[in-house]
């Protein structure tokens, strides 16, 4: 029976070797430059460690949602190009410009703010985001020409470097994504007509990068896939040649033998069918374990798969292990690499009615991350 070291209440191990290997594999598969997306603290894996591993695997750039995340990477010693694309209204771009952060631009006002952040000898790098049907941020099609023309003017006078044009697809269907790609190409043509010739075009995230080759455009933004998770419902990580990087585990904190019809956890939504053993796992929704998976989340203990019994509480939940020989201190794995026999993040997503992206990203700061490299 596997056991955790004494004194560990809960932990997530992060295999940085898996992240590097996943990037290496996807870079070969797509034959494209890789922007590794490490927003939301590297999808819960740790932004700095994930960034370093992705760069080791061959990524040439990093992507984050906001400037604060980008500056945190700089403070963590990451010197590679970083793109940040979601900005607060009226955001000041001077600190980002000083740190060499590339800015995603979704409006004329943002473009002017970026230009204003330039210094005499330091143009600001920007990627113009084109709205192509997702309905989120991005320059509206009716504004493409005026924004692109102003970007070209600011580039000519040394205020900006237009490094890329980008967008996002919906992953609804191949036809929907091809329609978005067509609209994007129209925007690229508009930009070219006013004199812009950026080095990068990127519209494909993990789903399209893997499944829609024509969307690769020589540069792809890879998020969930670099952490070894599949962006598809019908294929798992093993099918895609990926290795999950996060394993969430805790020791069995208590074991209790109880009679039949014994209630378990709040509300007694679970009652034992017969005499049985209950094992207490010290992880709960305060740690990011989804309460919606109450009564169904899978847990691996000693080579056997069990299910959460009753409601997941803030700090703990219970597993009915029957007559299996389970002891205090035995390792309980919630998810990890399913090729090793343990549940996957998707198994927990299915139990909670969500997606694997959310399962890893929501693991909270109370869970220590321990870096490994298998």
Buried (B, 14 or more C-beta within 10 A) or exposed (E): EBBBEEEBBBBBBBBBBBBBBBBBBBBEBBEBBBBBBBBBBBBBBBBBBBBBBBBBBBBBBBBBBBBEBBBBBBEEEBEBBBBBBBBEEEBEBBBBBBBBBBBBBBBBEBBBBBBBBBEEEBBBBBBBBBBBBBEEBBBEBEBBBBBBBBBBBBBEEBBBBBBBBBBBBBBEEBEBBBBBBEBBBBBBEBBEEBBBEBEBBBBBBBBBBBBBEEBBBEBBBBBBBBBBBBBBEEEBBBEBEBBBBBBBBBBBBEBEEBEEEBEBBEEEEBEBEEEBBBBBBBBBBEBBBBBBBBBBBBBBBBEEEBBBBBBBBEBBBBBBBBEBEBEEBBBBBBBBBBEEEBBBBBBBBBBBEBBBBBBBBBBBEEBEBEBEEE
